[in-house]
Structure formats: C-alpha cells, structure tokens
Amino acid sequence: MRKNIEKWIYPIIVPIILLIVWSILAKIINNDSILPPVSDILYNFTHAFDNFIGLGSLPRNIGFSLVRVLLGYGLGVLVAIPLGLLIGYFKTMSALFESFINLFKPIPPLAWQPLILGWFGVSSIATVFGLKYGEQFVLWDNYKISMIFLIALGSFFPVIGNVIFGVRNVQKTLIESAKVLGANNKDIFLNILLPASSPTILNGLRMGLATAWGCLVGAEMLPGSVSGVGYLITHAYELARIDLVITGIICIGLVGALLDGIFKFIGQRYFSWESKVK
C-alpha cells in the first residue's frame, strides 16, 4: 500500500495544489491577459486539432518542433560522442580541444542567435538539397539550418562533457589489462570505454536533450519560422493570447518529460547497477 501511494498519489499532490492556487489567483486577478483560468487551457487541449491563430493545430506544431529538436540533437550527439571519447582517452586530443571547448561552454546557446543567423540566413533543408518548389519543398523549408544548428550547439556541450567524464573514470586497470592481452585502440574503445562509460554517456544524452528543448523557443524565434510550439508561444504572446502561451509551455514540458522518460527507462532497464542513472 505504501509503495502504491508513493508511486501514484505523491506525484499528483503538487500539480493538484498548483491547479487550485492557479484557479484562485485567476479569479482574483480576473484578467485573461495576465493569468487565464484553467478552463481556457483545458479547452485548448480538448480542441487540440483546431487551427490556433492561423498556425495550425497543436499536434502539427508539436510535430514540427519535435523534428527540429531531434535533427539538431542528433547532429550535436553525432559530433559530441566520438570527439568526447577521443578527448577523454588521448592526452594529445585533450590538450588540443578541451581548453578550446571549455572557452565556449559558458556561453548561452541563445547568445549565438545573431551570429548563426548571419552564417546561415533563412536557408533550409529544402534549399540545401535544391528541392523544387512544391509540397515537399514547403514541408522541408520549415526546417531552417540556423534553427537546427542552434539546437545542436545547445545539446553538444552537456553531452561531450559527460562523455569525457565517463571515459576518464573508467578503471585504468581494465585498459592496461586489455593492452597486455594485445588489444588495440579499436578493441579498447568498443569493448571497454563505451560499455564502462555508457551510464555517464546516457546521463549526458538526457541533459543534452533537456538543453535542446530549452533552445527550442529561441530557435523558432529566428526569421523564417512559421510553425512549431516555440513560434506558437511567441506569436500568441504578441496577440495577448496568454492561454496559448501556457498551452505551448505545457506541450514542451510534456513532450520533454516523455523523451526524458525514455532515457530513464533505458537507464533503469540496462544500467540499474549504476547509481548515476536514476
């Protein structure tokens, strides 16, 4: 009984309290432009397939945002993991890259907006691959290179930091024993470094994904964006539709929590022996 209470009851206590306080404050303020009632938000979700302020339905905008985040996140991870492995294992690579990377790590991803926009402008996947104007062009033109790069930049640093940390915390005796038995660098990477540092890398992937979602709104504020939850939030704010702003924020939170839950499940399923992944 106690376990069931902790699993099912405790997690909903704070949200229920929040909804009660929200409802009370909304009645006191009595201004939808500041704090709309909970019923307005519920209405938006129950009518999720409506055309909101000319930007389409919630699932449509979530879909565009999800693809942007996954493209940018995938690009960041694709660079961060191999580079982190090399920096964590080879002293020469560490001397070449680690200080350089640490120089840019404290810079917020959104601070790169003007520079990234200057580099890539409003070019998109459609223009890069030279698609002819049509249905496919309109679809892929939603994915601007500047947005994808900004999200990739945001996810890169948490991932590479955890990869380096994970590799450097692999027991040296395992590596030395493998060398004595004739293992080459490829064998060490595939059979020792990757398996031993996987829990820490997984934690970095979770952090990188959270940062990628945090960059979403800023990325979709860049010129050329006409879709996505982030653009919906900013455009709704300009129209004083605070109910849609809150709805978009909740959507980002829910999808982000769902994706994080996937990593949490993987950690519990395959790395339950490692206390770093919870």
DRENTORTOR-996268 format. One record per residue (C-alpha): residue number from 1; x, y, z; residue in one letter. Coordinates in pm, whole numbers, plus 32768, in hexadecimal, padded with zeros to 4 digits. Layout:
N
+------+------+------+------+------+
| resi |   c1 |   c2 |   c3 | resn |
+------+------+------+------+------+
|  NUM |    X |    Y |    Z |    a |
...
+------+------+------+------+------+
END
This chain:
278
+------+------+------+------+------+
| resi |   c1 |   c2 |   c3 | resn |
+------+------+------+------+------+
|    1 | 8000 | 8000 | 8000 |    m |
|    2 | 8117 | 80F0 | 805C |    r |
|    3 | 81CA | 80AF | 7F12 |    k |
|    4 | 808A | 80EC | 7E4F |    n |
|    5 | 8054 | 8236 | 7F04 |    i |
|    6 | 81B8 | 82A6 | 7EBE |    e |
|    7 | 819B | 823F | 7D51 |    k |
|    8 | 8041 | 82C1 | 7CF7 |    w |
|    9 | 7FCD | 83BA | 7E00 |    i |
|   10 | 8101 | 8485 | 7E5A |    y |
|   11 | 8153 | 84F1 | 7CF3 |    p |
|   12 | 7FFC | 8595 | 7CC3 |    i |
|   13 | 7FED | 8652 | 7E0D |    i |
|   14 | 80BD | 877D | 7D9D |    v |
|   15 | 800E | 879F | 7C48 |    p |
|   16 | 7EBA | 879B | 7CF6 |    i |
|   17 | 7F2B | 88A9 | 7DE9 |    i |
|   18 | 7FB2 | 8974 | 7CC4 |    l |
|   19 | 7E64 | 895C | 7C0C |    l |
|   20 | 7DA7 | 89CA | 7D44 |    i |
|   21 | 7E8B | 8AF5 | 7D7D |    v |
|   22 | 7E7C | 8B49 | 7C09 |    w |
|   23 | 7CFF | 8B46 | 7C0B |    s |
|   24 | 7CF0 | 8C25 | 7D3E |    i |
|   25 | 7DEB | 8D20 | 7CB3 |    l |
|   26 | 7D3C | 8D28 | 7B60 |    a |
|   27 | 7BF5 | 8D87 | 7C0B |    k |
|   28 | 7CA0 | 8E91 | 7CDF |    i |
|   29 | 7D5E | 8F2D | 7BBB |    i |
|   30 | 7C37 | 8F0A | 7ACD |    n |
|   31 | 7D09 | 8F5E | 799A |    n |
|   32 | 7D3F | 8E56 | 788E |    d |
|   33 | 7E65 | 8F1B | 7801 |    s |
|   34 | 7F22 | 8EE1 | 7944 |    i |
|   35 | 7EA9 | 8D93 | 79C5 |    l |
|   36 | 7D93 | 8CDA | 790C |    p |
|   37 | 7CBC | 8BDC | 79C9 |    p |
|   38 | 7D12 | 8A6D | 79BF |    v |
|   39 | 7BD9 | 8A2B | 78F0 |    s |
|   40 | 7C6D | 8AF1 | 77CB |    d |
|   41 | 7DA0 | 8A12 | 77C6 |    i |
|   42 | 7CCC | 88D9 | 77DC |    l |
|   43 | 7BF9 | 8959 | 76BB |    y |
|   44 | 7D31 | 8980 | 75E5 |    n |
|   45 | 7D98 | 8819 | 7628 |    f |
|   46 | 7C3C | 878B | 75EF |    t |
|   47 | 7C33 | 8847 | 74A2 |    h |
|   48 | 7D9E | 87FB | 744C |    a |
|   49 | 7D52 | 87C5 | 72DB |    f |
|   50 | 7CBE | 8921 | 72AE |    d |
|   51 | 7D79 | 8A26 | 71E1 |    n |
|   52 | 7E14 | 8B03 | 72EF |    f |
|   53 | 7E50 | 8C6F | 7282 |    i |
|   54 | 7E8B | 8BFA | 711F |    g |
|   55 | 7FB6 | 8B1F | 7179 |    l |
|   56 | 7F0D | 89CD | 716E |    g |
|   57 | 7EBC | 88CA | 7277 |    s |
|   58 | 7F86 | 8873 | 73AC |    l |
|   59 | 7FF2 | 871B | 7326 |    p |
|   60 | 8067 | 87BE | 71E2 |    r |
|   61 | 813E | 88BD | 7299 |    n |
|   62 | 81BF | 87BA | 738E |    i |
|   63 | 8222 | 86E1 | 7267 |    g |
|   64 | 82ED | 87F6 | 71C2 |    f |
|   65 | 8397 | 884C | 730B |    s |
|   66 | 83E1 | 86E0 | 7358 |    l |
|   67 | 8488 | 86A8 | 7207 |    v |
|   68 | 8558 | 87E6 | 7230 |    r |
|   69 | 85CA | 877E | 738A |    v |
|   70 | 861E | 861C | 7320 |    l |
|   71 | 86E0 | 8695 | 71EE |    l |
|   72 | 87A8 | 8790 | 72B8 |    g |
|   73 | 87D4 | 86A3 | 73DC |    y |
|   74 | 8843 | 858A | 72F5 |    g |
|   75 | 8944 | 866D | 7252 |    l |
|   76 | 89CC | 86DC | 73A4 |    g |
|   77 | 89E3 | 8577 | 7424 |    v |
|   78 | 8A82 | 84FB | 72E1 |    l |
|   79 | 8BA4 | 85EC | 7317 |    v |
|   80 | 8BB4 | 85E8 | 7494 |    a |
|   81 | 8BCE | 8471 | 74D8 |    i |
|   82 | 8CF7 | 8415 | 73F7 |    p |
|   83 | 8DAD | 8559 | 7447 |    l |
|   84 | 8D72 | 8527 | 75BB |    g |
|   85 | 8DF6 | 83C3 | 75AA |    l |
|   86 | 8F33 | 843B | 74FD |    l |
|   87 | 8F68 | 855D | 75EE |    i |
|   88 | 8F2A | 8482 | 771D |    g |
|   89 | 901C | 8373 | 76AE |    y |
|   90 | 9136 | 841F | 75F1 |    f |
|   91 | 9201 | 8529 | 76A5 |    k |
|   92 | 925D | 85D0 | 755E |    t |
|   93 | 90F0 | 85FC | 74FE |    m |
|   94 | 90A7 | 8681 | 765A |    s |
|   95 | 91BE | 8781 | 763C |    a |
|   96 | 9143 | 87EC | 74E4 |    l |
|   97 | 8FCD | 8808 | 7520 |    f |
|   98 | 8F68 | 880C | 768E |    e |
|   99 | 8FD3 | 896F | 76E5 |    s |
|  100 | 8F42 | 89ED | 759E |    f |
|  101 | 8DF3 | 8946 | 75E5 |    i |
|  102 | 8DEF | 89C3 | 774D |    n |
|  103 | 8E1A | 8B24 | 76C7 |    l |
|  104 | 8CC7 | 8B14 | 761C |    f |
|  105 | 8C0F | 8A38 | 7717 |    k |
|  106 | 8B98 | 8B57 | 77FA |    p |
|  107 | 8AFD | 8C15 | 76D6 |    i |
|  108 | 8980 | 8BED | 76D0 |    p |
|  109 | 890A | 8B54 | 7586 |    p |
|  110 | 8819 | 8C76 | 754C |    l |
|  111 | 8940 | 8D67 | 754B |    a |
|  112 | 89A7 | 8CC8 | 7401 |    w |
|  113 | 8862 | 8D2D | 7354 |    q |
|  114 | 88E3 | 8E60 | 7295 |    p |
|  115 | 8A21 | 8DB1 | 7224 |    l |
|  116 | 896F | 8C72 | 71B9 |    i |
|  117 | 886D | 8D3D | 70FB |    l |
|  118 | 8987 | 8DF5 | 704C |    g |
|  119 | 8A2B | 8CAB | 6FEB |    w |
|  120 | 88FC | 8BED | 6F6E |    f |
|  121 | 87F3 | 8CF7 | 6F30 |    g |
|  122 | 86A3 | 8C59 | 6EE1 |    v |
|  123 | 8730 | 8B2F | 6E23 |    s |
|  124 | 8680 | 89E8 | 6E6A |    s |
|  125 | 86A1 | 8876 | 6E23 |    i |
|  126 | 85CC | 88B2 | 6CEC |    a |
|  127 | 86B9 | 89BB | 6C62 |    t |
|  128 | 87F4 | 88FB | 6CC1 |    v |
|  129 | 877F | 87C8 | 6C00 |    f |
|  130 | 86F6 | 889A | 6AE3 |    g |
|  131 | 8591 | 881E | 6AF5 |    l |
|  132 | 84A6 | 88AB | 69F3 |    k |
|  133 | 8387 | 897D | 6A70 |    y |
|  134 | 8262 | 88A0 | 6AC9 |    g |
|  135 | 81D0 | 87DB | 6BE7 |    e |
|  136 | 831C | 8745 | 6C50 |    q |
|  137 | 83CA | 8896 | 6C3B |    f |
|  138 | 82C3 | 8939 | 6D19 |    v |
|  139 | 82E8 | 881F | 6E16 |    l |
|  140 | 8463 | 881B | 6E2D |    w |
|  141 | 847F | 8995 | 6E1B |    d |
|  142 | 83FB | 8998 | 6F80 |    n |
|  143 | 8544 | 8908 | 6FF7 |    y |
|  144 | 8634 | 8A2C | 6FEA |    k |
|  145 | 87A7 | 89E0 | 7008 |    i |
|  146 | 87D1 | 8AF9 | 7107 |    s |
|  147 | 86CC | 8A5C | 71EF |    m |
|  148 | 8764 | 8900 | 71D3 |    i |
|  149 | 88C3 | 8987 | 720F |    f |
|  150 | 8858 | 8A4F | 7342 |    l |
|  151 | 87B3 | 891C | 73DD |    i |
|  152 | 88E4 | 8847 | 7385 |    a |
|  153 | 89C7 | 8945 | 742D |    l |
|  154 | 88F4 | 893F | 7567 |    g |
|  155 | 88F8 | 87C3 | 7582 |    s |
|  156 | 8A68 | 879C | 7528 |    f |
|  157 | 8B09 | 881A | 766A |    f |
|  158 | 8A47 | 8749 | 776D |    p |
|  159 | 8A80 | 860F | 76A0 |    v |
|  160 | 8BF4 | 863C | 7662 |    i |
|  161 | 8C33 | 869E | 77CC |    g |
|  162 | 8B95 | 855D | 784C |    n |
|  163 | 8C43 | 8487 | 7745 |    v |
|  164 | 8D98 | 850E | 77AB |    i |
|  165 | 8D47 | 84DE | 791B |    f |
|  166 | 8CCD | 837D | 78E0 |    g |
|  167 | 8E00 | 8313 | 781B |    v |
|  168 | 8EF2 | 83A3 | 7919 |    r |
|  169 | 8E44 | 82E9 | 7A33 |    n |
|  170 | 8E71 | 8195 | 7991 |    v |
|  171 | 8F55 | 80C2 | 7A6B |    q |
|  172 | 90B6 | 80D6 | 79E6 |    k |
|  173 | 90F4 | 7F6C | 7A42 |    t |
|  174 | 8FF2 | 7EFF | 793F |    l |
|  175 | 90A3 | 7FC1 | 782D |    i |
|  176 | 91FF | 7F4E | 7893 |    e |
|  177 | 918D | 7DE4 | 78AB |    s |
|  178 | 90F9 | 7DF8 | 774F |    a |
|  179 | 923E | 7E85 | 76C4 |    k |
|  180 | 9304 | 7D6E | 7767 |    v |
|  181 | 921E | 7C72 | 76BE |    l |
|  182 | 9263 | 7D13 | 756C |    g |
|  183 | 9131 | 7DF0 | 7541 |    a |
|  184 | 9154 | 7F13 | 744E |    n |
|  185 | 90AE | 8068 | 7470 |    n |
|  186 | 8F7C | 7FF4 | 73AF |    k |
|  187 | 8F47 | 7ED0 | 749D |    d |
|  188 | 8F77 | 7FB3 | 75CB |    i |
|  189 | 8E79 | 80B0 | 7548 |    f |
|  190 | 8D70 | 7FB1 | 74EC |    l |
|  191 | 8D99 | 7EB3 | 7605 |    n |
|  192 | 8E0C | 7F84 | 772E |    i |
|  193 | 8DDB | 80FA | 770F |    l |
|  194 | 8C7E | 80FB | 7678 |    l |
|  195 | 8BE4 | 7FF2 | 775D |    p |
|  196 | 8C88 | 8079 | 789A |    a |
|  197 | 8C2E | 81E4 | 7856 |    s |
|  198 | 8AD2 | 819E | 77C8 |    s |
|  199 | 8A11 | 8202 | 7905 |    p |
|  200 | 8AC0 | 8354 | 7911 |    t |
|  201 | 8A92 | 8382 | 7799 |    i |
|  202 | 8920 | 8334 | 77C3 |    l |
|  203 | 890A | 843D | 78D0 |    n |
|  204 | 89AF | 8532 | 77E2 |    g |
|  205 | 88B6 | 84D7 | 76D2 |    l |
|  206 | 8798 | 8525 | 77C3 |    r |
|  207 | 8833 | 8674 | 781D |    m |
|  208 | 8875 | 86C4 | 76B0 |    g |
|  209 | 870E | 867A | 7651 |    l |
|  210 | 868C | 8758 | 7769 |    a |
|  211 | 876D | 8873 | 76EF |    t |
|  212 | 86FA | 8839 | 7588 |    a |
|  213 | 8592 | 886A | 75F3 |    w |
|  214 | 85FC | 899E | 76B6 |    g |
|  215 | 868B | 8A2F | 7573 |    c |
|  216 | 854D | 89E7 | 74B0 |    l |
|  217 | 8495 | 8B2D | 74F2 |    v |
|  218 | 85C9 | 8BFD | 74A2 |    g |
|  219 | 860B | 8B35 | 7365 |    a |
|  220 | 84A6 | 8B61 | 72E9 |    e |
|  221 | 84B9 | 8CD6 | 7326 |    m |
|  222 | 85B9 | 8CF1 | 720E |    l |
|  223 | 853F | 8D8A | 70C4 |    p |
|  224 | 849B | 8C96 | 6FD6 |    g |
|  225 | 83DF | 8BD2 | 70DD |    s |
|  226 | 8269 | 8BB2 | 70A0 |    v |
|  227 | 8221 | 8A79 | 716C |    s |
|  228 | 827D | 89C3 | 72AA |    g |
|  229 | 821F | 89DD | 7417 |    v |
|  230 | 8328 | 8AE6 | 7458 |    g |
|  231 | 82A6 | 8BC2 | 7340 |    y |
|  232 | 8142 | 8B86 | 73B9 |    l |
|  233 | 81A6 | 8C03 | 7512 |    i |
|  234 | 8251 | 8D40 | 7497 |    t |
|  235 | 813E | 8D92 | 739B |    h |
|  236 | 802E | 8D50 | 749E |    a |
|  237 | 80DE | 8E3E | 758D |    y |
|  238 | 80DA | 8F51 | 7485 |    e |
|  239 | 7F61 | 8F1E | 7467 |    l |
|  240 | 7F33 | 8F1A | 75E2 |    a |
|  241 | 7EBD | 8DAF | 75D4 |    r |
|  242 | 7F5C | 8D4A | 771C |    i |
|  243 | 7E87 | 8C0F | 7725 |    d |
|  244 | 7F3C | 8B97 | 75EC |    l |
|  245 | 808B | 8BFC | 7680 |    v |
|  246 | 8049 | 8B21 | 77AF |    i |
|  247 | 7FC1 | 8A0B | 76D1 |    t |
|  248 | 8102 | 8A10 | 7602 |    g |
|  249 | 81DB | 8A0D | 7739 |    i |
|  250 | 811F | 88DF | 77BE |    i |
|  251 | 8147 | 882F | 766E |    c |
|  252 | 82BF | 8864 | 7675 |    i |
|  253 | 82CC | 87E6 | 77DB |    g |
|  254 | 81FB | 86B0 | 7794 |    l |
|  255 | 82B9 | 8649 | 765B |    v |
|  256 | 8406 | 868F | 7705 |    g |
|  257 | 839F | 85BF | 7833 |    a |
|  258 | 8331 | 84A4 | 774C |    l |
|  259 | 847F | 849F | 7697 |    l |
|  260 | 853A | 84B4 | 77E2 |    d |
|  261 | 8469 | 8392 | 785E |    g |
|  262 | 84EB | 82C1 | 773D |    i |
|  263 | 8651 | 82FE | 77AE |    f |
|  264 | 85EE | 82B8 | 7917 |    k |
|  265 | 8551 | 816D | 78AF |    f |
|  266 | 868B | 810C | 77EF |    i |
|  267 | 8760 | 8163 | 791C |    g |
|  268 | 868A | 8097 | 7A0B |    q |
|  269 | 866E | 7F78 | 7915 |    r |
|  270 | 87D9 | 7F54 | 78AF |    y |
|  271 | 88A5 | 8017 | 79B1 |    f |
|  272 | 87ED | 7FD7 | 7AF7 |    s |
|  273 | 893C | 7F7A | 7B92 |    w |
|  274 | 89BD | 80DC | 7B5A |    e |
|  275 | 8943 | 81D7 | 7C5C |    s |
|  276 | 898E | 8300 | 7B79 |    k |
|  277 | 8861 | 82B1 | 7A9D |    v |
|  278 | 8718 | 82D7 | 7B59 |    k |
+------+------+------+------+------+
END
